[in-house]
């Protein structure tokens, strides 16, 4: 059985959500934490945290790290308390988050592996534009897509390379079928 926390880092629209669901079915003792969904859930009603984050997003800024770091800390503590492993999605994405995450994991003696679902930029843009056409999502316009991909390239990819130097990254080619990607993930995790 695989006995490390998993961290999923990815470029948008690489199929990570589908892979996370499949992995959770196979690794049913894992707790799943998706940063973006947690942040979005805060906007279900008007509240101090959501109003603050909305202002950040309206300025095309990332949510402050003190919010994401505190949320991840809560998740790690819940996993520790329940003696469970974590699957963390969409964190750490920037330098300050990694600087927070690494010592926390070390102090709590939690081993982890980064799964990087790699998809070429052009393919990601193509998939996102197609989603915009199908679903009518206003946030999937070329300007916002290029902004998100730029953040990934300039921030998150730098962190992935940082983790690679620590031998903590498994890279999966996300330009393939769902079944192939899942099998490749399982093979590389030895599950």
BATI-378802 format. One line per field, with one value per residue (C-alpha): residue number from 1; residue in three letters; x, y, z. Coordinates in steps of 0.25 Angstrom, whole numbers. Layout:
num	(NUM,...)
residuo	(Ala,...)
u	(X,...)
v	(Y,...)
w	(Z,...)
This chain:
num	(1,2,3,4,5,6,7,8,9,10,11,12,13,14,15,16,17,18,19,20,21,22,23,24,25,26,27,28,29,30,31,32,33,34,35,36,37,38,39,40,41,42,43,44,45,46,47,48,49,50,51,52,53,54,55,56,57,58,59,60,61,62,63,64,65,66,67,68,69,70,71,72,73,74,75,76,77,78,79,80,81,82,83,84,85,86,87,88,89,90,91,92,93,94,95,96,97,98,99,100,101,102,103,104,105,106,107,108,109,110,111,112,113,114,115,116,117,118,119,120,121,122,123,124,125,126,127,128,129,130,131,132,133,134,135,136,137,138,139,140,141,142,143,144,145,146,147,148,149,150,151,152,153,154,155,156,157,158,159,160,161,162,163,164,165,166,167,168,169,170,171,172,173,174,175,176,177,178,179,180,181,182,183,184,185,186,187,188,189,190,191)
residuo	(Unk,Unk,Unk,Unk,Unk,Unk,Unk,Unk,Unk,Unk,Unk,Unk,Unk,Unk,Unk,Unk,Unk,Unk,Unk,Unk,Unk,Unk,Unk,Unk,Unk,Unk,Unk,Unk,Unk,Unk,Unk,Unk,Unk,Unk,Unk,Unk,Unk,Unk,Unk,Unk,Unk,Unk,Unk,Unk,Unk,Unk,Unk,Unk,Unk,Unk,Unk,Unk,Unk,Unk,Unk,Unk,Unk,Unk,Unk,Unk,Unk,Unk,Unk,Unk,Unk,Unk,Unk,Unk,Unk,Unk,Unk,Unk,Unk,Unk,Unk,Unk,Unk,Unk,Unk,Unk,Unk,Unk,Unk,Unk,Unk,Unk,Unk,Unk,Unk,Unk,Unk,Unk,Unk,Unk,Unk,Unk,Unk,Unk,Unk,Unk,Unk,Unk,Unk,Unk,Unk,Unk,Unk,Unk,Unk,Unk,Unk,Unk,Unk,Unk,Unk,Unk,Unk,Unk,Unk,Unk,Unk,Unk,Unk,Unk,Unk,Unk,Unk,Unk,Unk,Unk,Unk,Unk,Unk,Unk,Unk,Unk,Unk,Unk,Unk,Unk,Unk,Unk,Unk,Unk,Unk,Unk,Unk,Unk,Unk,Unk,Unk,Unk,Unk,Unk,Unk,Unk,Unk,Unk,Unk,Unk,Unk,Unk,Unk,Unk,Unk,Unk,Unk,Unk,Unk,Unk,Unk,Unk,Unk,Unk,Unk,Unk,Unk,Unk,Unk,Unk,Unk,Unk,Unk,Unk,Unk,Unk,Unk,Unk,Unk,Unk,Unk)
u	(0,5,8,11,3,0,0,-6,0,-4,-7,-22,-31,-21,-31,-26,-40,-44,-30,-32,-46,-40,-29,-38,-46,-33,-27,-40,-32,-28,-34,-36,-34,-36,-32,-39,-53,-51,-48,-60,-69,-66,-74,-87,-91,-86,-75,-62,-53,-60,-62,-47,-44,-53,-46,-33,-39,-45,-32,-26,-18,-16,-22,-13,-4,-8,-22,-17,-6,-16,-25,-14,-10,-24,-24,-11,-16,-29,-21,-11,-22,-29,-17,-20,-12,-15,-18,-15,-20,-15,-5,6,7,16,29,23,14,25,33,22,18,32,35,21,22,36,32,20,28,19,25,19,20,16,9,10,0,8,0,6,2,-4,-13,-17,-22,-29,-36,-40,-46,-54,-59,-63,-71,-78,-81,-81,-72,-68,-55,-50,-47,-34,-29,-32,-27,-14,-13,-15,-5,5,3,5,18,24,20,15,25,36,31,30,45,49,42,49,62,57,53,39,32,25,22,10,7,-7,-8,-14,-27,-33,-30,-15,-12,-19,-11,2,-1,-3,9,18,12,13,-1)
v	(0,14,22,36,48,52,66,69,80,83,92,96,86,74,64,65,65,52,46,50,43,30,31,33,21,13,19,20,23,37,50,59,74,83,97,104,97,100,115,115,109,121,130,122,134,148,147,154,144,142,158,159,148,154,167,160,152,164,170,158,155,141,139,143,132,134,129,117,113,113,104,94,94,91,79,74,74,67,56,55,54,43,36,37,41,54,56,71,78,92,95,99,107,118,120,125,114,104,111,109,95,88,91,87,74,72,75,66,55,54,48,53,52,62,57,67,65,71,76,85,100,100,87,93,106,98,90,102,109,97,96,111,108,96,101,116,119,134,131,123,134,136,147,139,126,133,139,126,119,130,128,113,115,126,121,107,101,107,100,87,88,91,79,71,75,68,55,57,58,48,54,48,52,57,57,43,35,36,21,22,34,26,14,22,29,15,9,21,20,5,4)
w	(0,-3,10,6,5,-10,-15,-29,-37,-51,-62,-64,-72,-71,-66,-51,-45,-52,-48,-34,-33,-39,-29,-17,-21,-21,-9,0,13,7,11,0,0,-12,-9,-20,-17,-2,-6,-15,-4,4,-6,-3,6,9,19,23,16,3,2,4,-6,-16,-16,-19,-30,-36,-37,-43,-31,-24,-11,0,5,20,16,8,18,29,22,18,33,37,27,32,46,43,35,47,57,49,45,30,18,10,-5,-6,-19,-24,-13,-11,-24,-21,-14,0,0,-2,9,18,14,14,29,33,27,33,47,46,39,27,15,2,-13,-24,-36,-47,-58,-70,-82,-93,-92,-106,-102,-89,-97,-107,-96,-88,-100,-104,-90,-91,-104,-98,-84,-87,-75,-75,-68,-80,-89,-95,-86,-73,-79,-82,-68,-62,-70,-68,-53,-55,-63,-55,-41,-40,-50,-42,-30,-37,-42,-27,-23,-34,-28,-15,-23,-19,-33,-42,-55,-63,-78,-78,-93,-93,-90,-76,-75,-79,-70,-58,-61,-62,-49,-42,-48,-44,-30,-29,-26)
